[in-house]
Amino acid sequence: MLPVIYSDEFLLHETGYFHPEKPDRLTAIKKVLLAAPWANQLDWQIPTPIALRPIMADIERVHTSHYISTVQQLADQGGGYLDADTPVSSQSYEVALLAVSAWRDGIDQVIKTKNPAFVLARPPGHHALSDRGMGFCLFSNAAIAAFYALQQPGTDRVAILDWDVHHGNGTQAIVETHSNIAYCSLHESPQYPGTGAADDRGVSNNVLNIPLQSGSAIAQYQSAFEQQIIPFFTHFQPDLLIISAGYDANQADPLAGICLRPEDYSIFTQHCLQITRNILFGLEGGYDLDALAQSVAATLQPCLGN
């Protein structure tokens, strides 16, 4: 059984009717997963309620107290914007905390079962910096999860693979000074947020950025996996692999210019399973609802028994 960690509470982060990062993203994914021929191999789990779990220490390990308070106060005031692209509604702070809890639950599941898990949560996180949110992101879920994993017995090295079409500037900025975390991003360039240069290697060669030209497709991604990503992570020897699983590199996606198809994400997962089965997938971007949902299904299928 593959755990899928999800709550309807994630739909309560309201971004506005025309915003691409909308609740419909999760409902579209859930509908496709429930209808899949292997749906009976998914174990749907509700994330640990934040009232039952002390998570602030994990968030404060990554974000400044001032920034956390800013998000909370903005929500308490009825909402507003952290930047032009990043809305906060009255319930966004609580939802973002629950997303952090869900990613932590995912880490717990992977460590317990030595098998993959998927966190179907929002808001996303890979653009969130330690002191500000941006790019639809409030808290840096993948970075928080990585540091949490390193607190667990037997987990000494954590890898993060970000296959969202946008560079995970927030994740990299937070983890690049920690030699027991390796970060790799494949991303369109030039593209928002303008970071992720190939010569940016981190403090101990623990960062691998792979900028890809607009129009790139599965052939370029295959080459990147085979020639760069697998050797990079194989050398690092992670105990656990976190995937910032964005799906806006689909050709159908309105926000970018990469030409992947949903079925290509099955190939991504097969490559990742060569590195380790200890994989936590967590949702980041992806804004064409059908391509997004089909891509998540393609991601999970190679993890299952058949």
N, C-alpha and C positions, 0 to 999 in steps of 0.2 A: 504494500500500500504506500502511495506517495502522499505525504501530508500537503494539503493546500490550506493555508492559514488566511482566513477571510472573515470579515464582519460587515453587515449592512451599515454599521456606523461609519464606515469609510465613505459612504455616499453623502454624508452630512457636511463634508468639506465643500462648501458652495463657492464656485468660481465665477458664476455669471453665465448667462445663456450662450454667449458667443465664444466663451473661452475654450480652447481645445482640450485643456486638462479638466475634463468634466466627469461627473459620476457615471455617465453612460459607458465609460471605458470599462469599468468593472462589471457592470451588468452584461455587457456584450461578451466579455471573456467567460463569465460564469455560465451564461447560456450555452456557449459552444462546448465548454468542458463537461457540463451535465449531459449533453447530447452525444458525446463521443462514445464510440463503441467500447472503449476501455474505461468508461466513467466509474465502473464499480471498483476500479483499482485506485481511485482517489479517496483520500481520507480527509474530509472537510473538517477543519478545526477552527474554533473561535479563539481569537487571541486572548491572552490573560488580561483581564480588566486592569486598568492602571491603578484602581483603588486597592488592588490586591498585590501590586508589585512595585517596589521602590525602583524607579527607573531614572530619577533625576541625576543620580551620581553618574550614570552612563552618559546622559546627555551633556552634563557639565564637563565631562572629560573631553568633549569635542567642541562644545559651544560656550561662548562667554555668558555669564549670568545676566549681563545687560541685554544681550540679544534675546535670550530666553524670555526675560521679562517683557521685552518689547513685543514679542509675538503674543504673549498672554494678555497684555494690556490692550493691544489692538483688537483682539477677539472680545475681551470684556466690554469694550466700547461699542461693540456691534459690528466691527470689521473695518477693513480699509486695505491699503496696499503697502507691501514691503518695498516693491519697485513697480514699474509700469506693467510688468507681466505677472506679478506674484500677489494675487489677492488673498486676504485672510477674512473669513466670515466669522460669525459669532461662535461657531463650534469648531473652527479649524484648529485651535490650539489643542483641545482635547482629542480631536481626531489624529492630529500629528503625534501626540504622545502615544496613542493606541497603535499607530503605525510602528513606532519605535518598539513597543512591546511585542508586536507581531514579528518583527525581524529578530528580536531576541528569542522568541519562541521557536522561530525557524532554526536558529543556531542550536538551541537545545535539542531539537528533533534530529538534526544532522549528526550531532555528536553522539546522541543516544543510539541511533539506528545505523549509523555509518552508510546512509543512503540519502539521496537528494530530497529536498523539500522546496515548496514554492510559496512565497509570500505575495498574496494578491491584495495589496494595500495601496492607499494613496493618502496624503500627497507624496509625490516622489521626493528624492533627496540629493541627487548627486551634484547639483549646482550650489547647494547651500554651503556657504563659507562659515567659519567659526563665529563670525560676528555679524553676518547678515544673510538674509535669504534672497534668492534670485532665481530666475528661470523656472518658475512654477514650484520651487522647492523650499520647504520650511526647515526641516531638520535633516542632517546628513545620515540617512538610515544605514547605508552600507558601511560608512566609517564607524558609526556607533556600534554596529553589529560586529565589525572586525575587532575593535577594542574589547568588546564584551567577550568574544570568543577567546581572546588571549588570556582572559581571567580564568578560563576553565581548565581543569587538570588535563594534561596531555595535548593541549593545543598551544604550540609554541610559535608556529609560523602560519600566517593567514595570507592568502592571495585574493585579490579583487580583480575581476575581469569586467570591464565596462564596455558592452557592445551597443549601447545607445548611440544614435547618430551624432550626438553632441558630446564634446569632451566633458568629462566629469571633473570640472575645475575645482569644485568644492572638495570632492573626495580626495583628489590628488594633493591639494594644498594641506589637508588635514593629516594625511598618512605618510607623505613623502619623507618626513624626517625620522620615521620609525623603521629601522632596518629589518624588523621581524614582520613587516607587512610589505608585500609586493603589489604594485598597481600597474595594470595594463589597460589601455583604452584604444579601441578602434573608433575613428570618428571622421566625418566629412570635414574637409578643410579646403578653402576657408568657410567657416560656418560659426554661428554662435557657440560659445562665448568668446572665441578668438584665441583660446589657449590650446595647449597640447602639442607643442612643437616636438618633432622627432628627436631633437638633441637635448631635450629636457629629461634627465635620467635619474633625478632624485639624489639623496645624499650618499647612497651606497649602491648605485646602479639598481635600485629597487623599483624604478619606474620605466615602463616601456610605452611610449606613445606611437601610434601608427596612424598618421593622417592619410586619408584617402580622398582622391579627387571625386568631384561630382560626376555621377554616371557610373561609378564603380559598381560591380555586381559580385556574384558568388565567387567567380574565378579569383578576383583580387583578395577576397576574404579567405578563401582556401589557402592561397599562397601565404597570407599573413599568419594563419594558424600554423601551417606546416613549417615555415621557415623562421618564424619569430616567436609566436606565442607559446607553442608547446615547448621549444627549447628553453625559453625564458623561465617558464613555470617549472619545468622538469629540473632545471638547475637549482631553483629556489626550494623545491621539495616542500610544498605547503601541506599542513595537516588538514586544512579546510579551504575550500574555494567559494568565494562569494561572487555571484554574478549580478551586476547592475544591468538587469534585463530590460533594456529599452527596445522598442520595436518601430521607431520612427525612421529606420533605414530602409523600410519597405518602399518599393517604387510607388505605391499608392498613397504614401503619406504626404500630407499637404505642407509639412514644415521643412522638408529637406530634399536632397537631390541624389540620394543613393538608390540603386535599383535592385534591391533584394526582393525575393518572393517569400511568402510565409513558410513554404517547405524548406527554405534554406536554413531556418533556425534549428531544424532537426540535425543538420550537418554540424552546426555550432555545438550542439549538445554532445554529439558523438565525439567530437574532438575533446571537449571538456572531460568526458568520462575516461579518456585516455590518461588524464592527469590524476584524477581521483574521483571516487564516488561520493566523497564528502562535499556535496555541493548545495549551497543555498542560493536559489534564484529569487530575486526580489524585483518587483515591477518598477520600472522607471518611466520612460516616455513611450510614445506610440499613439497616433491620433486619428488614423483611419480605422473606424471601429471594426470592420470586417477583417482587414489585414491584421490588426492587432490581435483579435481573438483567435484567428487561425494560426497566427505565429506562436502564441502561447501554447496552443495545443501541440504544434509541431515541436516545440521545445521540450514538452513533458513526455511525449510518447517514447523516445529512446530510453527513458529512465525506468520504464515499466517492464513487467515480466515478459510481455510478448511484443 
